[in-house]
């Protein structure tokens, strides 16, 4: 990633009773999002939580998805028209309310 890019992180908090289907997320949801957002997405990563800061503690997040864009406008213009379809797919892989962070890449 290069300085100035926009990173959109979607974090899925871990916890009792929370479910997350990583296979569906990686093989169905992320490709669907990529197809809908098209060339606006410059890169994407998916992370699976393994543990917390203290040995043998649970991960704070079950999973994290990250999308990278050239600009905030590029993200907003591609996501806005597709938000309803993207959000409607969430129940297919999780019962977790995601936390979204939009950041600027600094280095």
MODELLER restraints for C-alpha pairs under 7 A, 6 or more apart:
rsr = mdl.restraints
at = mdl.atoms
rsr.add(forms.Gaussian(group=physical.xy_distance, feature=features.Distance(at['CA:2:A'], at['CA:105:A']), mean=6.84, stdev=0.5))
rsr.add(forms.Gaussian(group=physical.xy_distance, feature=features.Distance(at['CA:2:A'], at['CA:107:A']), mean=6.76, stdev=0.5))
rsr.add(forms.Gaussian(group=physical.xy_distance, feature=features.Distance(at['CA:3:A'], at['CA:105:A']), mean=5.12, stdev=0.5))
rsr.add(forms.Gaussian(group=physical.xy_distance, feature=features.Distance(at['CA:3:A'], at['CA:106:A']), mean=4.96, stdev=0.5))
rsr.add(forms.Gaussian(group=physical.xy_distance, feature=features.Distance(at['CA:3:A'], at['CA:107:A']), mean=5.20, stdev=0.5))
rsr.add(forms.Gaussian(group=physical.xy_distance, feature=features.Distance(at['CA:4:A'], at['CA:104:A']), mean=5.77, stdev=0.5))
rsr.add(forms.Gaussian(group=physical.xy_distance, feature=features.Distance(at['CA:4:A'], at['CA:105:A']), mean=5.27, stdev=0.5))
rsr.add(forms.Gaussian(group=physical.xy_distance, feature=features.Distance(at['CA:4:A'], at['CA:106:A']), mean=6.24, stdev=0.5))
rsr.add(forms.Gaussian(group=physical.xy_distance, feature=features.Distance(at['CA:5:A'], at['CA:68:A']), mean=6.67, stdev=0.5))
rsr.add(forms.Gaussian(group=physical.xy_distance, feature=features.Distance(at['CA:5:A'], at['CA:69:A']), mean=5.80, stdev=0.5))
rsr.add(forms.Gaussian(group=physical.xy_distance, feature=features.Distance(at['CA:5:A'], at['CA:70:A']), mean=4.90, stdev=0.5))
rsr.add(forms.Gaussian(group=physical.xy_distance, feature=features.Distance(at['CA:5:A'], at['CA:71:A']), mean=6.05, stdev=0.5))
rsr.add(forms.Gaussian(group=physical.xy_distance, feature=features.Distance(at['CA:5:A'], at['CA:104:A']), mean=5.79, stdev=0.5))
rsr.add(forms.Gaussian(group=physical.xy_distance, feature=features.Distance(at['CA:5:A'], at['CA:105:A']), mean=5.31, stdev=0.5))
rsr.add(forms.Gaussian(group=physical.xy_distance, feature=features.Distance(at['CA:6:A'], at['CA:68:A']), mean=5.59, stdev=0.5))
rsr.add(forms.Gaussian(group=physical.xy_distance, feature=features.Distance(at['CA:6:A'], at['CA:69:A']), mean=5.04, stdev=0.5))
rsr.add(forms.Gaussian(group=physical.xy_distance, feature=features.Distance(at['CA:6:A'], at['CA:70:A']), mean=6.08, stdev=0.5))
rsr.add(forms.Gaussian(group=physical.xy_distance, feature=features.Distance(at['CA:6:A'], at['CA:71:A']), mean=5.63, stdev=0.5))
rsr.add(forms.Gaussian(group=physical.xy_distance, feature=features.Distance(at['CA:6:A'], at['CA:72:A']), mean=6.13, stdev=0.5))
rsr.add(forms.Gaussian(group=physical.xy_distance, feature=features.Distance(at['CA:6:A'], at['CA:102:A']), mean=6.96, stdev=0.5))
rsr.add(forms.Gaussian(group=physical.xy_distance, feature=features.Distance(at['CA:6:A'], at['CA:103:A']), mean=5.71, stdev=0.5))
rsr.add(forms.Gaussian(group=physical.xy_distance, feature=features.Distance(at['CA:6:A'], at['CA:104:A']), mean=4.72, stdev=0.5))
rsr.add(forms.Gaussian(group=physical.xy_distance, feature=features.Distance(at['CA:6:A'], at['CA:105:A']), mean=6.14, stdev=0.5))
rsr.add(forms.Gaussian(group=physical.xy_distance, feature=features.Distance(at['CA:7:A'], at['CA:66:A']), mean=6.54, stdev=0.5))
rsr.add(forms.Gaussian(group=physical.xy_distance, feature=features.Distance(at['CA:7:A'], at['CA:67:A']), mean=5.68, stdev=0.5))
rsr.add(forms.Gaussian(group=physical.xy_distance, feature=features.Distance(at['CA:7:A'], at['CA:68:A']), mean=4.60, stdev=0.5))
rsr.add(forms.Gaussian(group=physical.xy_distance, feature=features.Distance(at['CA:7:A'], at['CA:69:A']), mean=6.49, stdev=0.5))
rsr.add(forms.Gaussian(group=physical.xy_distance, feature=features.Distance(at['CA:7:A'], at['CA:102:A']), mean=5.79, stdev=0.5))
rsr.add(forms.Gaussian(group=physical.xy_distance, feature=features.Distance(at['CA:7:A'], at['CA:103:A']), mean=5.11, stdev=0.5))
rsr.add(forms.Gaussian(group=physical.xy_distance, feature=features.Distance(at['CA:7:A'], at['CA:104:A']), mean=6.08, stdev=0.5))
rsr.add(forms.Gaussian(group=physical.xy_distance, feature=features.Distance(at['CA:7:A'], at['CA:105:A']), mean=6.66, stdev=0.5))
rsr.add(forms.Gaussian(group=physical.xy_distance, feature=features.Distance(at['CA:8:A'], at['CA:66:A']), mean=5.54, stdev=0.5))
rsr.add(forms.Gaussian(group=physical.xy_distance, feature=features.Distance(at['CA:8:A'], at['CA:67:A']), mean=5.12, stdev=0.5))
rsr.add(forms.Gaussian(group=physical.xy_distance, feature=features.Distance(at['CA:8:A'], at['CA:68:A']), mean=6.35, stdev=0.5))
rsr.add(forms.Gaussian(group=physical.xy_distance, feature=features.Distance(at['CA:8:A'], at['CA:101:A']), mean=5.86, stdev=0.5))
rsr.add(forms.Gaussian(group=physical.xy_distance, feature=features.Distance(at['CA:8:A'], at['CA:102:A']), mean=4.58, stdev=0.5))
rsr.add(forms.Gaussian(group=physical.xy_distance, feature=features.Distance(at['CA:8:A'], at['CA:103:A']), mean=6.40, stdev=0.5))
rsr.add(forms.Gaussian(group=physical.xy_distance, feature=features.Distance(at['CA:9:A'], at['CA:64:A']), mean=6.78, stdev=0.5))
rsr.add(forms.Gaussian(group=physical.xy_distance, feature=features.Distance(at['CA:9:A'], at['CA:65:A']), mean=5.71, stdev=0.5))
rsr.add(forms.Gaussian(group=physical.xy_distance, feature=features.Distance(at['CA:9:A'], at['CA:66:A']), mean=4.46, stdev=0.5))
rsr.add(forms.Gaussian(group=physical.xy_distance, feature=features.Distance(at['CA:9:A'], at['CA:67:A']), mean=6.57, stdev=0.5))
rsr.add(forms.Gaussian(group=physical.xy_distance, feature=features.Distance(at['CA:9:A'], at['CA:100:A']), mean=5.65, stdev=0.5))
rsr.add(forms.Gaussian(group=physical.xy_distance, feature=features.Distance(at['CA:9:A'], at['CA:101:A']), mean=5.13, stdev=0.5))
rsr.add(forms.Gaussian(group=physical.xy_distance, feature=features.Distance(at['CA:9:A'], at['CA:102:A']), mean=6.35, stdev=0.5))
rsr.add(forms.Gaussian(group=physical.xy_distance, feature=features.Distance(at['CA:10:A'], at['CA:64:A']), mean=5.62, stdev=0.5))
rsr.add(forms.Gaussian(group=physical.xy_distance, feature=features.Distance(at['CA:10:A'], at['CA:65:A']), mean=5.10, stdev=0.5))
rsr.add(forms.Gaussian(group=physical.xy_distance, feature=features.Distance(at['CA:10:A'], at['CA:66:A']), mean=6.32, stdev=0.5))
rsr.add(forms.Gaussian(group=physical.xy_distance, feature=features.Distance(at['CA:10:A'], at['CA:98:A']), mean=6.16, stdev=0.5))
rsr.add(forms.Gaussian(group=physical.xy_distance, feature=features.Distance(at['CA:10:A'], at['CA:99:A']), mean=5.72, stdev=0.5))
rsr.add(forms.Gaussian(group=physical.xy_distance, feature=features.Distance(at['CA:10:A'], at['CA:100:A']), mean=4.62, stdev=0.5))
rsr.add(forms.Gaussian(group=physical.xy_distance, feature=features.Distance(at['CA:10:A'], at['CA:101:A']), mean=6.61, stdev=0.5))
rsr.add(forms.Gaussian(group=physical.xy_distance, feature=features.Distance(at['CA:11:A'], at['CA:61:A']), mean=6.47, stdev=0.5))
rsr.add(forms.Gaussian(group=physical.xy_distance, feature=features.Distance(at['CA:11:A'], at['CA:63:A']), mean=6.20, stdev=0.5))
rsr.add(forms.Gaussian(group=physical.xy_distance, feature=features.Distance(at['CA:11:A'], at['CA:64:A']), mean=4.53, stdev=0.5))
rsr.add(forms.Gaussian(group=physical.xy_distance, feature=features.Distance(at['CA:11:A'], at['CA:65:A']), mean=6.57, stdev=0.5))
rsr.add(forms.Gaussian(group=physical.xy_distance, feature=features.Distance(at['CA:11:A'], at['CA:98:A']), mean=5.48, stdev=0.5))
rsr.add(forms.Gaussian(group=physical.xy_distance, feature=features.Distance(at['CA:11:A'], at['CA:99:A']), mean=5.02, stdev=0.5))
rsr.add(forms.Gaussian(group=physical.xy_distance, feature=features.Distance(at['CA:11:A'], at['CA:100:A']), mean=6.26, stdev=0.5))
rsr.add(forms.Gaussian(group=physical.xy_distance, feature=features.Distance(at['CA:12:A'], at['CA:61:A']), mean=5.37, stdev=0.5))
rsr.add(forms.Gaussian(group=physical.xy_distance, feature=features.Distance(at['CA:12:A'], at['CA:62:A']), mean=5.68, stdev=0.5))
rsr.add(forms.Gaussian(group=physical.xy_distance, feature=features.Distance(at['CA:12:A'], at['CA:63:A']), mean=5.38, stdev=0.5))
rsr.add(forms.Gaussian(group=physical.xy_distance, feature=features.Distance(at['CA:12:A'], at['CA:64:A']), mean=6.18, stdev=0.5))
rsr.add(forms.Gaussian(group=physical.xy_distance, feature=features.Distance(at['CA:12:A'], at['CA:96:A']), mean=6.15, stdev=0.5))
rsr.add(forms.Gaussian(group=physical.xy_distance, feature=features.Distance(at['CA:12:A'], at['CA:97:A']), mean=6.81, stdev=0.5))
rsr.add(forms.Gaussian(group=physical.xy_distance, feature=features.Distance(at['CA:12:A'], at['CA:98:A']), mean=4.79, stdev=0.5))
rsr.add(forms.Gaussian(group=physical.xy_distance, feature=features.Distance(at['CA:12:A'], at['CA:99:A']), mean=6.38, stdev=0.5))
rsr.add(forms.Gaussian(group=physical.xy_distance, feature=features.Distance(at['CA:13:A'], at['CA:60:A']), mean=6.04, stdev=0.5))
rsr.add(forms.Gaussian(group=physical.xy_distance, feature=features.Distance(at['CA:13:A'], at['CA:61:A']), mean=4.20, stdev=0.5))
rsr.add(forms.Gaussian(group=physical.xy_distance, feature=features.Distance(at['CA:13:A'], at['CA:62:A']), mean=5.83, stdev=0.5))
rsr.add(forms.Gaussian(group=physical.xy_distance, feature=features.Distance(at['CA:13:A'], at['CA:96:A']), mean=6.96, stdev=0.5))
rsr.add(forms.Gaussian(group=physical.xy_distance, feature=features.Distance(at['CA:14:A'], at['CA:59:A']), mean=6.63, stdev=0.5))
rsr.add(forms.Gaussian(group=physical.xy_distance, feature=features.Distance(at['CA:14:A'], at['CA:60:A']), mean=5.53, stdev=0.5))
rsr.add(forms.Gaussian(group=physical.xy_distance, feature=features.Distance(at['CA:14:A'], at['CA:61:A']), mean=4.62, stdev=0.5))
rsr.add(forms.Gaussian(group=physical.xy_distance, feature=features.Distance(at['CA:14:A'], at['CA:62:A']), mean=4.68, stdev=0.5))
rsr.add(forms.Gaussian(group=physical.xy_distance, feature=features.Distance(at['CA:18:A'], at['CA:95:A']), mean=6.10, stdev=0.5))
rsr.add(forms.Gaussian(group=physical.xy_distance, feature=features.Distance(at['CA:18:A'], at['CA:96:A']), mean=6.03, stdev=0.5))
rsr.add(forms.Gaussian(group=physical.xy_distance, feature=features.Distance(at['CA:19:A'], at['CA:94:A']), mean=5.33, stdev=0.5))
rsr.add(forms.Gaussian(group=physical.xy_distance, feature=features.Distance(at['CA:19:A'], at['CA:95:A']), mean=5.79, stdev=0.5))
rsr.add(forms.Gaussian(group=physical.xy_distance, feature=features.Distance(at['CA:19:A'], at['CA:96:A']), mean=6.90, stdev=0.5))
rsr.add(forms.Gaussian(group=physical.xy_distance, feature=features.Distance(at['CA:20:A'], at['CA:93:A']), mean=5.65, stdev=0.5))
rsr.add(forms.Gaussian(group=physical.xy_distance, feature=features.Distance(at['CA:20:A'], at['CA:94:A']), mean=4.52, stdev=0.5))
rsr.add(forms.Gaussian(group=physical.xy_distance, feature=features.Distance(at['CA:21:A'], at['CA:93:A']), mean=4.84, stdev=0.5))
rsr.add(forms.Gaussian(group=physical.xy_distance, feature=features.Distance(at['CA:21:A'], at['CA:94:A']), mean=6.38, stdev=0.5))
rsr.add(forms.Gaussian(group=physical.xy_distance, feature=features.Distance(at['CA:24:A'], at['CA:93:A']), mean=6.07, stdev=0.5))
rsr.add(forms.Gaussian(group=physical.xy_distance, feature=features.Distance(at['CA:25:A'], at['CA:93:A']), mean=6.30, stdev=0.5))
rsr.add(forms.Gaussian(group=physical.xy_distance, feature=features.Distance(at['CA:33:A'], at['CA:86:A']), mean=6.56, stdev=0.5))
rsr.add(forms.Gaussian(group=physical.xy_distance, feature=features.Distance(at['CA:34:A'], at['CA:41:A']), mean=6.87, stdev=0.5))
rsr.add(forms.Gaussian(group=physical.xy_distance, feature=features.Distance(at['CA:36:A'], at['CA:82:A']), mean=6.70, stdev=0.5))
rsr.add(forms.Gaussian(group=physical.xy_distance, feature=features.Distance(at['CA:37:A'], at['CA:78:A']), mean=5.14, stdev=0.5))
rsr.add(forms.Gaussian(group=physical.xy_distance, feature=features.Distance(at['CA:37:A'], at['CA:79:A']), mean=6.32, stdev=0.5))
rsr.add(forms.Gaussian(group=physical.xy_distance, feature=features.Distance(at['CA:40:A'], at['CA:69:A']), mean=6.08, stdev=0.5))
rsr.add(forms.Gaussian(group=physical.xy_distance, feature=features.Distance(at['CA:40:A'], at['CA:74:A']), mean=5.92, stdev=0.5))
rsr.add(forms.Gaussian(group=physical.xy_distance, feature=features.Distance(at['CA:40:A'], at['CA:75:A']), mean=6.74, stdev=0.5))
rsr.add(forms.Gaussian(group=physical.xy_distance, feature=features.Distance(at['CA:40:A'], at['CA:78:A']), mean=6.58, stdev=0.5))
rsr.add(forms.Gaussian(group=physical.xy_distance, feature=features.Distance(at['CA:41:A'], at['CA:67:A']), mean=6.50, stdev=0.5))
rsr.add(forms.Gaussian(group=physical.xy_distance, feature=features.Distance(at['CA:41:A'], at['CA:68:A']), mean=5.80, stdev=0.5))
rsr.add(forms.Gaussian(group=physical.xy_distance, feature=features.Distance(at['CA:41:A'], at['CA:69:A']), mean=5.29, stdev=0.5))
rsr.add(forms.Gaussian(group=physical.xy_distance, feature=features.Distance(at['CA:42:A'], at['CA:68:A']), mean=5.46, stdev=0.5))
rsr.add(forms.Gaussian(group=physical.xy_distance, feature=features.Distance(at['CA:42:A'], at['CA:69:A']), mean=5.50, stdev=0.5))
rsr.add(forms.Gaussian(group=physical.xy_distance, feature=features.Distance(at['CA:43:A'], at['CA:67:A']), mean=5.96, stdev=0.5))
rsr.add(forms.Gaussian(group=physical.xy_distance, feature=features.Distance(at['CA:43:A'], at['CA:68:A']), mean=5.19, stdev=0.5))
rsr.add(forms.Gaussian(group=physical.xy_distance, feature=features.Distance(at['CA:44:A'], at['CA:66:A']), mean=5.47, stdev=0.5))
rsr.add(forms.Gaussian(group=physical.xy_distance, feature=features.Distance(at['CA:44:A'], at['CA:67:A']), mean=4.53, stdev=0.5))
rsr.add(forms.Gaussian(group=physical.xy_distance, feature=features.Distance(at['CA:44:A'], at['CA:68:A']), mean=6.22, stdev=0.5))
rsr.add(forms.Gaussian(group=physical.xy_distance, feature=features.Distance(at['CA:45:A'], at['CA:65:A']), mean=5.89, stdev=0.5))
rsr.add(forms.Gaussian(group=physical.xy_distance, feature=features.Distance(at['CA:45:A'], at['CA:66:A']), mean=5.17, stdev=0.5))
rsr.add(forms.Gaussian(group=physical.xy_distance, feature=features.Distance(at['CA:45:A'], at['CA:67:A']), mean=6.75, stdev=0.5))
rsr.add(forms.Gaussian(group=physical.xy_distance, feature=features.Distance(at['CA:46:A'], at['CA:64:A']), mean=5.77, stdev=0.5))
rsr.add(forms.Gaussian(group=physical.xy_distance, feature=features.Distance(at['CA:46:A'], at['CA:65:A']), mean=4.55, stdev=0.5))
rsr.add(forms.Gaussian(group=physical.xy_distance, feature=features.Distance(at['CA:46:A'], at['CA:66:A']), mean=6.37, stdev=0.5))
rsr.add(forms.Gaussian(group=physical.xy_distance, feature=features.Distance(at['CA:47:A'], at['CA:63:A']), mean=5.53, stdev=0.5))
rsr.add(forms.Gaussian(group=physical.xy_distance, feature=features.Distance(at['CA:47:A'], at['CA:64:A']), mean=5.04, stdev=0.5))
rsr.add(forms.Gaussian(group=physical.xy_distance, feature=features.Distance(at['CA:47:A'], at['CA:65:A']), mean=6.39, stdev=0.5))
rsr.add(forms.Gaussian(group=physical.xy_distance, feature=features.Distance(at['CA:48:A'], at['CA:62:A']), mean=6.10, stdev=0.5))
rsr.add(forms.Gaussian(group=physical.xy_distance, feature=features.Distance(at['CA:48:A'], at['CA:63:A']), mean=4.53, stdev=0.5))
rsr.add(forms.Gaussian(group=physical.xy_distance, feature=features.Distance(at['CA:48:A'], at['CA:64:A']), mean=6.60, stdev=0.5))
rsr.add(forms.Gaussian(group=physical.xy_distance, feature=features.Distance(at['CA:49:A'], at['CA:59:A']), mean=5.21, stdev=0.5))
rsr.add(forms.Gaussian(group=physical.xy_distance, feature=features.Distance(at['CA:49:A'], at['CA:61:A']), mean=5.60, stdev=0.5))
rsr.add(forms.Gaussian(group=physical.xy_distance, feature=features.Distance(at['CA:49:A'], at['CA:62:A']), mean=4.84, stdev=0.5))
rsr.add(forms.Gaussian(group=physical.xy_distance, feature=features.Distance(at['CA:49:A'], at['CA:63:A']), mean=5.37, stdev=0.5))
rsr.add(forms.Gaussian(group=physical.xy_distance, feature=features.Distance(at['CA:50:A'], at['CA:59:A']), mean=5.42, stdev=0.5))
rsr.add(forms.Gaussian(group=physical.xy_distance, feature=features.Distance(at['CA:51:A'], at['CA:57:A']), mean=5.63, stdev=0.5))
rsr.add(forms.Gaussian(group=physical.xy_distance, feature=features.Distance(at['CA:51:A'], at['CA:58:A']), mean=4.64, stdev=0.5))
rsr.add(forms.Gaussian(group=physical.xy_distance, feature=features.Distance(at['CA:51:A'], at['CA:59:A']), mean=3.78, stdev=0.5))
rsr.add(forms.Gaussian(group=physical.xy_distance, feature=features.Distance(at['CA:52:A'], at['CA:58:A']), mean=5.31, stdev=0.5))
rsr.add(forms.Gaussian(group=physical.xy_distance, feature=features.Distance(at['CA:52:A'], at['CA:59:A']), mean=4.44, stdev=0.5))
rsr.add(forms.Gaussian(group=physical.xy_distance, feature=features.Distance(at['CA:52:A'], at['CA:60:A']), mean=6.06, stdev=0.5))
rsr.add(forms.Gaussian(group=physical.xy_distance, feature=features.Distance(at['CA:69:A'], at['CA:75:A']), mean=6.05, stdev=0.5))
